[in-house]
Amino acid sequence: MAPKTEQPLIKILVCDDDPADRTLIRTCLQQITDREIVLLEAGYTEDIQDAIRKRRIDLVLMDNQMPGKSGMEWLAEISKKQLAPVVMLTRSSLEGVATQAFQEGALAYLPKVNLSPEKLSCIINVALDKWTRLQQAKADNGNLERLATFDWLTGLYNRRTILGKLGELVNLVNRYKEDFSLILLDIDHFRKVNDRHGHLTGDEVLEKIAALIRGNIRDTDMPGRYGGEEFVIILPRTNLSSAWVAAERLRSIIEKAEMKDSAGNVFAVTVSQGLVGWERNDDAGSLVSRADEALSKAKEKGRNRVQIVLGPSLRDKV
């Protein structure tokens, strides 16, 4: 005897205020044998709200003529919130009703006239297949957007995005004249980490440094991976003195953090940081260039330090 195959289970909510129509739909659903169906019925606004709020619904069969709130209104709300796929089942066979239903987000439409288990099963399969493909496309688009925005290894903004954020902030402060600072952070002797402990450990170090940065800055600050072992941190509404305190604190935290390789060997890394503050006539390019200059000086002075470089407008005043 062949083993019994388990049928896929779906929870269907039938929204219809006509008891006779609900009986018709229920009878048809009970004759569908290719999937196990849990049936919920709602005839009024409160019933629909309660069913949607309390239960995970896999499919909604919605009648257009509903008391208090029309089926089209329910359809628009459920579709907008992406709660479940909706099939419109109505007494009307007018093309305009079907067109409006699809415009409001219905995935299928079926008149109740001559309704049969076969027709209903077919339209349910069509709606569920469309829903699955739509959800997959949405997930794929979300993944593509994330890949375009965030660095794949560290989860921080990637270079393109963080420079875009910097450009937006420069435009903002040029208008409102607010302070902000920029840190360019580099892991000291990172090549030696890769050579001594392996590239997998090197990746883990990058991930841990990113986590330490993210966990020790404000929610309003914006960290990004600038490239390789370099990171950018944008600190809005922060003058140089306050930014130096934040950068020095971060340097100390990273210096004390334990890193481990695949063999369990513990080691430490340090970071050098170039720190600059926005000055009059600065653009994103000049800020990054000056931060890079500050970072080079930090390395020249022995690394594991924070170095500030002033722009022309402040140098003249010093």
N, C-alpha and C positions, 0 to 999 in steps of 0.2 A: 504493500500500500504506500503510495507516494505521500511524503510529508505535506501537511497542510501549510500553504504559503500564507504568511501574514499580510493582510490587506492594509494599504496606507490609510491612516485615520485623519479625517478632517472635521473641523468644527464649523458648521454652517449656521449662520443667523438668518432666519427668515423674518423680514420686516413687512407685515401686511396686516391691516386692520380688519380685513374681511375673513371671518372664520371659515367660510366655504372655500375661499382661495387658499388659505393656509392648509386646509385638509387636502386639497388637490395637490399642492406642492409636497406636502408630507408623504402622501401616497406614492408620488413619483420617486421621491428620494428613497423611500423604503424599498423600492424595486431595483435600485442601482446596486449591483453586486461587485463591481470592480474596485470598490474602496469602502472602508468602514466609515460611516457618517454619524457624528454626534449632532443632533438637531436642537437648535434653540429657536424659540418663537417670540416675537415681540409685535404687539399691535398698537402700542401707543408710545409717545415721546419718552416717558419715564422708563418704559421697558427697554427701549433701544439704548438709552443712556446707561442704564444699569448693566445691560449685557455687554456693552463695549467697555465699560469701566472695570468690570469684575472679571471678565474672561478673555482669554486669547482667542480671537476669531480668525479662522483661516479663509472664510469667504462670506460675503453678505449678498443675500438675494433680496433686492429692494423693490417694493412697489412704489409707483409714482404718486398715487393718491393716498397720502397719509394725513391723519388729523393733526392739526397744530403746526406741524413742520413738514413741508412736502418732501417726497422722495428725492427730488432733485437737490433740495437743500441739504438733506442728509448725505446724498452722494457727494456733493461738493466738499462738505466738511470731512467726511471719511477719507476721501481721495487726497485732499490737501494735507491732512495729517499722516497720510500713508499708513492708516491703521489696518486695512485689509483690502483685497480686491473686491470690487462690487459688480454684480450683474443686475441689470434692470429687468424685472419681470412685470409687465403691465398688461392691462386689458386693451390698451390702445395699440393699434398697428400702424399709426401714422408715422411717416418717415421723419417728420419734424421732431417727434418725441425721441426717436432713436438718435438723431443727429445731436440734439441737446444733451442727451445722456452721455454720449461719447465726448462731447466738449467739456462736460463737467467731470469727466474722469472715469466713466464706466469702462470696464474692460470687455464687456459683452452685453448684448441686449436680446431679449426673447419675449415675444408676445405670449400671453397665457392661453390664447385660443389654440385648441388642438395640442395642448401641452402633453408631452409623453415622457416616460423615463428615459428613452433613448435621446430625445432632443435635449432634455435637461442635463443628462450625463455628458453629452457632447459639449454643451455650452460651458459647463463647469470645468471640463478639461481644458478648453480654450482659454478661459479666464485664468486658471491656475498656471497654465504654461506661460501666458503673457506676464503674469505677476512675477513668476520666477525669473524670467528674462529681464524684466524691468529692474528687479532688485539686484540682480547680478551686474547689470550695466551701471546701476547707481554705485555699487561697491567698487567696480572697476574704475569709474570716474573719480571716486574718492581716493582710491589708491594712486591714480595718476596725478591728482592734485597734490597729494601728500608728497609724492616723489619729486614733483616740481617745486615744492616749497621747503621741504626739510631734508637734511643730510641723512642718508640711509643708515650710517653707522651710529652716530651720536644722538639723533633725534632732534638736534638743534636746527635752527634755520640754516639753509645752505648759503653759499656765497652770494648768489644772485639775489636771494630774498633779503638777506641782512643788509646788503648794500642798497637795495630798494627801500628798506625801512629807514636807513640812514638818510637817503635822499629826501624822503617824505618829512623826516624830522627837521632837516636843515631848512626846507621850505617853510615849515611851521615856525621855527624860531626866528627866521629872518623877518617874519611878519610880526611876531609877538615879543621878540627879544628876550627869550627865556634861556637860562643856562642849560647846557647839557654837556656830558663828557663822553669820551670814547676810549676804550681800552683795547689794545691789540696784545694778545697773550700768546706766548710761544713756549712749548715744553722744551726745557733745556736738554741738549744732547740726546734727542729722541732717536737718532740713528743708532746710538749705542744700545738703546733699549731693544730695538729690533735685532741688532747683531748679536746681542748677548742672550736675549730671552726668546727671540722668535717673533715673527710678524703677528701671529695670533695673540700673543701677549701684548704686542704693541697696540693692536686694535682694542684690547680690553683696557689698556691704559687710557686710550683716547675716550672710550666710553665712560670710564670712571672720572676722568677730568671733566668731561661734559656734565656728568651727574653732580659733581662737586660745585661746578659753576652754577648750574640750575638751582641747586639746593641752598646756595648761599648768596643769592642776589634777590632783589625785590621783585614782586610780581610785575611791576611796570618796566623793569629793565629787560633788554632784548639781547639774548646771547645767540651767536651763530658760529658755525665752523667756517673759517675764512679759507682754509685749504691746508692739507697735510696735517701738521701738528699745531697750526695757528688758529686761534679763536678771536672773535670780535665780541665785545660787550658794549652795548649802547645804554647809557644811564641818563634818561630824561630828567630834566629839572634838577640837575646835580652839578654844583660848581666843582672846581678842581680840588679844593681842599677836602670836600666830602667824598669825592671820587677816589682820592688818594687813600683815605681811610678804608674805603670798601676794597680797593685793589690790594692794599697791604694785608688786610684781613684774609682775603682770598688766597694770597700768596702763602701765608702762614698755614692755612688749613690744608692746602695741597702739599706743602712740604712735610707735614706731619702724617699725611695719609699713607697707609700701607698698601703697596701693590704686590701682587703675587704672580709668579709664572706657573706654567703647567705642572712643574715639579714641586710646587708648594714653596719655592724660595721667595722670601720676602725682600722687597727692595723699595726704595723711595725715588721720587722724581721731584724736580723743582721747576718753577716757571719764571720767565722774565716777562715784564709787562711794560709796554709803552703807553703812556697816558697823556691825553690832550683834552682841552676844553674848547667848546665852540667860541669863536671870536668873530667880530664884525668882518664881513666879506668872505667868510669861510664857505666853501662848498664841500660836498662829500669827498671829492677827490683830494682837496687840500688837507682835510682832516685825516684821511687815511694815510696820506703821504707823511704828515707830521707824526702820526702815531707810529709809523714804520721807522721813522728817524729816531724816535724815542726808544723804540724796541732795540734798535741797533746799538744805541748808546748803553742801554741796560746790559746788553751782552758784552760790550767792550769793557764795562766796569766790573765784570765778574759773574754776571747772571744772577738768578734768584733774587731779583730786586724789581722795584717799580721806578720807572724813570719818566719824568715830565719834560716835555718840550713845549715852550710857549710859541705862539704865532707872532707875526710882525707887530700886530697892534698892541700886544702886551710887552714884547721885548723893548719897544721904544720907551715904555714907562718904567722899566726896571733900571 
